[in-house]
Amino acid sequence: MFLIAKSWYELLKNDFESKEYQDFTKWLNLEYHNCTIYPEPKNVFNALNLVPYDKVKVVIIGQDPYHGPHQAHGLSFSVEGDVAIPPSLQNIFKELKNDVGCYIPNNGNLTSWAKQGVLLLNSVLTVRAGCPNSHKGKYWEKLTRHIVQLLNDREDPCVFLLWGGNAKAMAKYITNTRHLVLMSAHPSPMSANQGGWFGNHHFSKTNEFLISCGKTPINWQIENK
């Protein structure tokens, strides 16, 4: 039902072959049959399919997929190019402009980040239309936590960007001091406008760290369509 790259499948094989996951996917298949679920099945593991394990340089952890039509395509905070830019992503673009001078683009497709090694991973990978957090606590968090732990175990350093309470809860699984962990408020208007998001300089700090590790920095600019 779900497409996933072989390299990630091998790392997560025990999860996928567990009875718990098999039972969960039976339930999820019924959800797709009886309800409108986002993203499409082919895009559920899009984040992993675009960034091999050994190519991950940055991890940005979101909550769960956007729950509106034609928005979610398997990358946290990202929307398809012809969809209106959600408020959280608008605030991400504002911080990018202030931090590293990016112009604000006319679309919210972050695929170009993924292709540079940014793992845009939601904690929960599916959602019912119009019902945020509707698939929370079903199984996905166990799998995404294991993904974070696998990345933590790498000797090759990467950056974890944890925005908001749900993402910050992953910090306890990042124990390897080789990695850089940056935390702040969530970019959603509700939290960003109360302070803690704007001025966090996470994008410039990320690139400074990558350069210090001998890695190519991320080109954060999303091009206009």
Secondary structure, DSSP 8 states (H G I E B T S, - for coil): -----HHHHHHTHHHHTSHHHHHHHHHHHHHHHHS-EES-GGGTTHHHHHS-GGG--EEEEESS---STTT-SSSTT---TTS---HHHHHHHHHHHHHH-----S----HHHHTTTEEEEESS--EETTBTTTTTTSSHHHHHHHHHHHHHT-SS--EEEEESHHHHGGGGG---TTSEEEEE--SSHHHHTTTTSTT--HHHHHHHHHHHTT-----------
